[in-house]
Amino acid sequence: MAQVQYQPRIVYGTPPQLDWSPERLYTLWWTDEVLRYALSAMPEPTKAIVFSSKTQQELRDSLRLIDTRIAQLEERLKQLGRVSLEVEKDLYGARVSRKLVVWRNFPIRQLPIEILMAVFRYVVGSVPGPFEANHTRRSLTATCRHFREVAIADQSLWNSFWLLDVYPWQQSLAFLDRAGTSPLDIRFGDKEHLIRSRKEYPPLTVAHLDHLLNALLPKVSQIRKLVTRFESIELVEHFMKRFATAGPPTLLERYEVHRTSKPYLLPSEQANSPIPISVHPTPKLRWLSLDGVSIDFAKLHPTNFQIIELRRMCIQSCPTTQRFSEMLHTSPALYRLALWAAGPTHRPVAGAQRVKMSNLRELIIGDVNCAFSINMLEHIHAPRLVALTIVHVGGPDCSQLLSMMTGMFPELQLLSLSRLKIPTSDESMRAVVLWLESMPRIKMLKVVDVKRTILDYWTQWQTDAYLRSWREKNGGRELVRPVLLPNLEYLHFNEQAAGDEISVLTTARQAIGRPFKTAYTPDFHLKTIPAEELEKIRDSVGALEIIDGLKSTPVELDIHRDMAGTVDKSLQVQAPF
């Protein structure tokens, strides 16, 4: 029976609460994650701790005492001749204490300035999130006068930050000032402070936003990455208009604008007067992401995009077929294309040919109907696509879309399907099976709320439709019945409703001798799976692993890392993963 893989974070409980062997506890006690937990549980040093020659001698004395204690505990283990949970726990505490004493005794302030700067950059860059990064910057400047002088003098320590305070943004504008003339990576919006603080503040107004833009836009030529997120359409438009005329964004590589409010699609009245990214050229723009907003695509300066993400646009605000093709033609480095309730307007151009996208590795299509999806795909030729996501493609029957994609992506390894509808019929089944047959390298399947009919098609390894297609290529001679998707080894499932049990797929793959090596599901979904269904899944896969929320699985990360290494190196493509 497959076992659920427990996450290392569980070891934070006290030893008697852990239903594990002492050997397993012993192994986990020495991990970096547990050491980080020990550090995070310690109180911050107070002003009462003043480092002096006397303090240094005290630390050395402490170190000698700890070394003696460690030697005694290690000798105790030898005398016992077995694993002792109590002794192991004491030994762990002593070793952690020793590390802390050594760190406190290290003469870091005697390091050359350039090395200390490198240490500070590593510290700020290695923290897990923006709140922690801002806190770490403040801590560096509050530790001592020398640290403060070194930190403030290093512009690159302040040039990448997330505005998490509120009007008048005293902290963020101080960061902006300390960034000096270095390239800027900035993220801000009208609700960013709520992510962690959960405090209510007066809503952001246009006047408040102007206060921020008056400080930021004089440095428009330094902005390298800009990510904004607004709930108000008024604020979105005001920001876009001011940025468009602020000056030449000569360093701009990434431009993201998100509108988080309803309506879902950009209202058509906003589409009647589109705003350009900038009235000036954007020669270095590589990443364009628009969500619930649009731009004047007719005034978009030619550039070699690496990532294009268009979401939630009304049809009037979408780029025309001709303009979309031009964007693809000028972007041989395009690596990721995400079209979510957006895409080229459906106005066929006579004699138009597909654009060959040799470096396109990831394609996302979502929240559109089948005809619109087919129109999107008619623009591209991406034979080396590795990851494909299809989400909520509307219409009663998507088999026509699958037939159109048959043979398009022979190197696909990661397929994600969500809320896809396909009727039960021999013709639809044949379309699905032939589509899957054309992608034999698929390694991982991700499904969200996929219906039983589709799960059944995945198990059609002896169907008439499959064998007919096989005989068409190999003649009428007797053949060993082929296995559909021979390289499929990993499964990620979520939000499967009653009647659409994922065990239909896992048990079928097991029956043909090709079980999944690992099946993944989020922790929040695990709670909704009936015990009987969960037992079927565990019995039919190599391992069932529970992942934290919607985090990517190790297999997905490996696929993305590997495919990033397959692009044309001369184009200097920077993958988002």
N, C-alpha and C positions, 0 to 999 in steps of 0.2 A: 504493500500500500504506500502511495506517495505521501510524504510528510510535508506539512506547511513549514516553510522556512521562516524562522523567527528573526526579527531584526535585532542587531546588536544593541539598539537603544534600550531594550528591555532589561539589560543588566543593571540599570540604574536603581533597581529595587535592592532591598537588603538581602543578603545571601539566603536566610531562611525562607524567603518568599519565592525563591527561584526553584522551579522543579527541574533542575538540571544536575548532571553529574558534577562532582568537584573538578574533574579534569576539564570539562567544558568551561566552568567558571574561571579556572586558572588561566585558560587560553584567552578568554575575553578580557580579563583584568588588565592585560598588558597592551590593549589596543589604544591607538591614538584617540579614538572617540571617547573612551572612558576617561582618559587623561584630560581631554578638553572639558568633559563634564565636571571633573574635580576642580579644574581651574575656574569654571564659570560659577561654581558653588561657593567659591571663596569671596570674602568681602574685599572691596577695593581698598588699597592702602590709603590711610588717612594722613593728614598733615603731621601727626605725632611721630611718624616714621621719618627720621632725617638721616640720610646716609652720611656717615662720618668714619674716621679711622677706628673709632670705638665700635661702631656698628659692624664694620668689616671684620674686626677681631671676633665679635660675638657670632657672626655668621660662620667663621672658620671653626670656632669651638662647636657650634651646632652641627657642622658637617662631620666633625670627628665623632661626636656622640651618635649621630645617625649611622655612620659607617660601622660603629661598634654594634649598634642594635641590629643592623642588617646581617652582620657576620654571626651574631647570636641566633637569629631566626633561621638562617641557612643551616647552621650546625644543628639546630633543633630538628629541622626537616630530615637531615641525614640520620639522626639518632632514631627518629620515628620509623624511617624506612617505608613510609607511605604518604599519601596526600592527606594533609590536614587542612580542612577549610578554614579553621580559626587561624592557624599559623600563616596560611597563604594570604588571608585578609590583612593580618598585621604586616606581613612582608610587603604587600602592595602599598599600604599606607606609608611605610618607611621609605620605599623607593620613590614614591611621588614627592614626599617631603624633601628627599635629597635633591631631586631635580629642581624643586623650587628654590632651595638654598643656593644651589650652583648658579641658577639664573640670576638670583639677587646679588650674588658675589661677582658676577661678570662685569668688568670695567667698560661698559658700553659707551660711556661718555668720553672715553679716551680714544675711540675709533676716529679715523679721518672723516672729515665732513662728508665726502662723497660716498663713503661706505655706509655711514649712518643714514644718509638720504636713501640709499638703495634699500636699507632695512626698513625704513619708514614706508617706502612705496610698496614693498612686499607685504607689510603688515596691513596696510589699508586695502590693497588689492586682493588679499586672501580672505577677507571676512565674508560671511554668507549673504549679506543683504545691504540695502542702502541705509537703513537705520543704523546698523552696526558700523558701516563705513563712516557715516557722519559722527557717530559717537567716538570712534577711534581717532578721527582727526582732532576732535575737541580734547580727547585725553592726551594726545601727543603734545598739544600746546599748553596743557595744564600740569604736566608732570614736573617740569623744572624749566628754568630760564634758558638753558642751553638747548633743550629739546624744542622749546617754543621758537627760538631763533632759527634753528635748522629747518624746522617744519614750515614756518612761514616763508622762508627764503626759497623754498622749492616749489615753483609754480605748478609742476606736474602733479603735485600732491593734492591740488585743489581744482584742477581743470575738469574733472569728471564727477558730477554729483547730481543728486535727485533733490529737487526743492520740496522738502517735507515740512517746512514751517508755513506760516500763513502771513498774510499782509501785516506789516510791511516787509516781510522776508529779511529780517535783520541778519540772521545767520547765513542764509544763502547768498545774499548780496556781499557779505564779507568774504565768503568763499570765492565769489566771482571776482572780487577785487584782488584777492591773493593769487588768482590764476594768471594775472598779468596779461602777457601777450601770447600765452600758449594756446594750442587748439582746445576748443571747448566741446565737451560731451554733456548735454543738458537734458533733463527730463522734468517737466512740471505740468500742472493742471489745476483744476478747481476742487478736486476731491482727494488729492494725494495724501494730505495730512490725516485723513480718516483711516488709512490703511492700518495704522498701528495705534494711534491715539484714541480713536473712537469718540473724540470730543467734538461737540458741535460749535461751529464758529459762524459768524455772519457770512452769507453767501458772497462769493467773489463777484465784483462788479467790473464794468468796463474801466472805470476810473482806477480801480485797484490793479487791474491787468496792465493798464498804461504805466503805472508806477514801476512795475517789473520790466516791461518792455523798454521803457526809457533808459534803464540801466543795461539791459541785455543787448538791444539791437545796435548800439554804437559799436559793438564787437561782432557784428554779423559776419565780417570777413574771417573771424577766428572760429566760427561755429563749425564743428566737424560732424557732430551727431545731435539731432534735435528730435525729441519725442515729447508730444503734448497729448493731453487727455482732458477733454472738457465735456461737461454734461449739457451746457447751454449752447444752442446753435449760434446765438448772438456772440458769445465769447469766441467760438471757433472762427466765425467769419471775421471778427475784429482782429484776431491774431493773424489770420492768413493774409488779410489786406495789409496790415502793417509790415509783416515780414516780406511780402512781395515787393514792397517799395523801399525797404530799409537800406539797400545797397547790395553790391555784388557778393553773394555767398561763395567765394572762390574755393573754400575748403570743404563745403558741405558734401558729406558722403551719405548720410542717412537722414531721411525726412519722414517722420511719422506723425500723423494727425488722427486722433480717435475722438469720435463723438459717442458718448455712452448712453444718451437719452433716446426716448421714443420720439417720433415713429422709427420703426425698424429701418426702413429705407430712407435715404435722403429725400426730403420733400421736393416735388417737381418745381416749385417756385424758386427754390434755391439753385436749381440747375439752370435756370434761365440766365443767370449772370455769374458764370464760373470765374474763379479767381486763380491766377497762375501761381505756381510755386514762387517764382521770382520773375520780375521783368528783365533781370540780368541773366546771363548764361550760368549754368550750374555744371561746369565741366567734370567735376569729380563725383557727381551724384551716382551712387551705386545701389542704394536701398530706398525704395519708395513704398510706403505703407499708408493706405487711406482707408479709414473705417467709419462709415456713416457720413462721410464727406466726399467731395470731389474737387477736382482742379480743372483748369482750362487746358485740356489735353492738346488742343490745337496750338497752344503757345509753349508746350513742353519742349525745352531745348534738347536736341539729340545727345544722348549719353549712353554709355555701355552699362546698362543695369545688370546687377547680379541677383537682386531680389526684387520682385514686384508682388505686392499684396494689395488687392482691391476688394473691399467688403462693403456690403449694404449700400448700393447705389441704385437710384431709380434709372430706368432705361435712358431717360434724356441726358443723364449726367455721365453715362458710360462712354468710353472712347469709341469712335467709329471703327468699323472693320478695317478700313484703310489705315487709320492712325495706329490702331493696335498692331497691325502687321509691320508698320514702320518702326514702332518701338521694339519689336522683336528683331527686326533686321539689324538695328543699330546696337543690339545687345547680345553679341556672341558669347559673352561670359555669363548669361542668365543661368542661375543655378537653382533657384526656387521660384515657382510661379503659383500663387494662391489666388483663386477667383471665387469669392464667396458672396453669392447674391450680387454679382457684378461680372462684367466681361465685355467683350466687343459687341456692339449693337448688331442685330441680326439683319444686316443688309448685304447680301452676297455681292461680291465684286466679280465681274466677268473675267475669266482667265486667271484669277488669283491662285497662287501656288502656296503650298505650305512652306513655312520657314523652318529650315533645319536648325535645331537647337542641340548642338553637339555636347554642350556642358549642362543641359537641364537634367537635374537628378531628382527633383521633387516637384510633384504637381498635386494641387489641392483644388477640388471642384465641389462646391456646396451650395445648397439652398437655391437651386435653379431648376427649371424643368428639363426634361430629356432633350427637347429640340435645342434649347439654348446651350446645353452641354455639348451636343454634337457640333454646334456652330463653333464653340471654343476650340474643340479638338481639330477642326478643319484648318485651323491656323498654324498648327505646329507639327513638326516631325521630330520626335525625341526618342530615337531608338535606344538610348542608353539610360533611360529613366530607371531609377532604383526604388523610389518610394512614391506610391499613389494613394491618395485619400479621396474617397467619394462619400459625401455626406448629404443626406436628405435631397436626393434628386427627385423632383416631383413627377407626377404622372402615374397612371395605373400600371404601366409596363415599361421597364427600363431595358428590356432585352435588346431593343434596337441600338441603344447606346453601347451595350456590351458587344454586340456584333460589330459595331463600327470600330471598337477598340481591339478587336481580335487581331493579333499579330503586330500591334503597334509597340508593345513594350516587352520585348523578349528577355531583357536583363532585369526585370522587376524582381525585387527581393522582399519588399515590405508593402503589403496591401492592407488598407484600412477601409472598412465599410461601415456605414452608419445609416440606419433607417431607410434601407433600400427596399423597394417594392417590385417583386417579380411574380406574375401569376403562375399558377400551376398548369402547365401544358407541355406537350412534347416539344413544341417549337421553342418555347422559352428555355426549357431544360437543355435542349441542344445548343442554344446560344450561350448559355452560362458555361456549359462543359467545354465547348470549343474555345471560349474566351480564356478559361483557366488553363486549358491545354497549351495555349500559345505563350504561357508564362511559366515555364517549368522550373525556373530558378527561385520562385517564391520561397522564402525562408520563414517569414513570420506573417501571421494573419491577425488583424485587430478587428473586432466586431463590437458594435454598440447597437442594441435593440434591433437585431437582425431577425427576420421572421423564419419560422420553421421551414417554409418552402425553400428558402435559400440554403439553409443548413443541410437540407436533404440533398440538394444539388451538389454540394461539396463532397458528398459521400458517394457520388455516382461513378464508381470505378468500373462497373460492369454494365453500364447502360447501353442500350441499343444506339443511342445518339453518339456516344463516345466511340463505340466500336465501328460504327459506320464511317466516322471521320478518319479513324485509323486505317480502315481498309481502303478508303479513297486514296490515301497516300502510299499504301504498301501493297495494293493489289488484293485479290480475294483469297490468298493463301492463309492457312491457319497461323495465328499469331498468339503468343502469350498475352493474356489480357493485361494491359498496362495499368499502372497505378497513377491516378491523377495527382499532380503536384508531388513528385517524389522527394523533393527537398524541403517540404513543409515540416518544420520541427517545433515551432513556437506559436503559442496562441495567447492573445490578450482579449478578455471579454468583460463586458460591463453592461448593466441595465437590461439584461435579458429577462423578458416577462414570462409569466406562467404560460405554458404551451409552446414556448420557443426555447426550451432548455438546451443549453450548450452541450450537455452530455450526449445529445444526438450526434454531434460531430466528433466528440472525443472518443466515444465508444466505437463509432464507425471506423475511425482511423486505427484504433487498436485492433479491430477485427480483421483489417487487411494487412496487419503486420507492420504498419507505419504509425505507431502512436506518437503523440506530441511528447517531446523531451521535457518541455516545461510549459505550464499554463499559468498565466498571470491574471490577477484580478485586483481591483482597488480594495482597500480595507473597508471603505464605506459600503461597497457592493457585497462584500462577503457576508455581512449581517443580514442581507435580504435573501440569501440562497437557502432554500429548504434543506434540512439535514440529509434527506435521502438523495437529493440532487447533488449535494456536495460530496457525498460518499461515492456516487457514480463517477464524478469528475476525478476524484483522487485515485480511484481504482483504475482509471483508464489512461492516466498520463504519468510520465516519469516523475514529475514533481509539480506541486501546486505552490506557487509563491505569492505572497500577499505584498502588494506594493503600497507605499504611502501616498494616498490621494491619487492625483493624476500625474505623478512623476513618470518620466520615461523609464522603461525597463533597460537593463544592461544590454540586452540583445539589440534594441533600437539604437542605443548610443553607439554600439559597435558598428552597426550598419551605416549610420550617418558618418562616423569617423572614417570608415573604409571608403565610402563613396566620395568623400571630400578629397581623397587622395587620387581619384581617377580623372579629375578635370585637367584641362590644359594649363600647365604651370605658367606659361608665358602670359596668361591673362590675369594672374594674381587673384584668383577667385578666393574670397573669404567666406567660408560656409558659416551659417548662423549657429551651428552646434559646435 
